[in-house]
Amino acid sequence: MSSVEAAAEQRRHRGTCVLCQKDAELRISHVIPNAIFRGIKRENSGKMITFDDAPEGDIDTTINSWSERLLCGACEMLVGRCEKVFFDTMRSTRSAVRRAHPAGVTFQAINHAALKLFFMSLLWRAAVSVQEVYSKVWLEASLKERLRTLLLAQQAAPARLFGVRVSILTDTTRSQERRLTSAELKQISISPFDRQHARSVSFVFVLEGYLAEIFVPRVTPEQVRAPGLLPSAGIWFVPFLDTFEVEELVRAFVAGVAKDMAAQALKTER
Ligand SMILES: [Zn+2]
């Protein structure tokens, strides 16, 4: 690339960073961390299968990892630091950090605030994204702005405003030969979806074999007591959750399989 072309390229990518709101050269941002997509693509020779429950349209086999230009370099780094904490923690095999139990896993000696910041950035970036895959994630303007300022200051949101409950996806109830392995469970990638509650809403993300449900703008006492809620200190218990007991996941799988069969039938006709 010549220096003239490089300069033109740079101008094309200039814009307002959604986090610090400064005019800057914007980087390719991944709402769902790229490290997750890299793993999925490696397993599927560069392609990724995603599921959504829309009745129409092709199954989305894509290589763009749901990315767009959102953040400047400095903000991308800020967000990247919390992402690293998330991966280091959730992938840890050290017994000092992660211990298996019959009903789940406990995490200890973890950076609670950084983990919370990671989930805050996940939700906030999905809400500011204009991509179709994040269309079910929305936040009221005032909450969106509150999360933006907290993220920029790297301050974890108060417990009453923002809660995240995490489960580990398993497949234990189906017959042995039909069960998904933990490697296959980690491959599940689904557009985040919302759940309506009496006085709040939650958004569900599936990543890295975990199901994370994020509660905003208030977290009820029942939600706090339910197993899996990320505490602000101490041991974090993350329970197992059977994938096929999650209604929204089953619905998305069924829709995905139906679309795939329709696509195959179309190919045969041609
Ligand atoms: Zn920025």
Residues whose N, C-alpha, C, O or C-beta is under 5 A from the ligand:
A	BS01	ZN	C17 L19 C20 Q21 L71 C72 C75
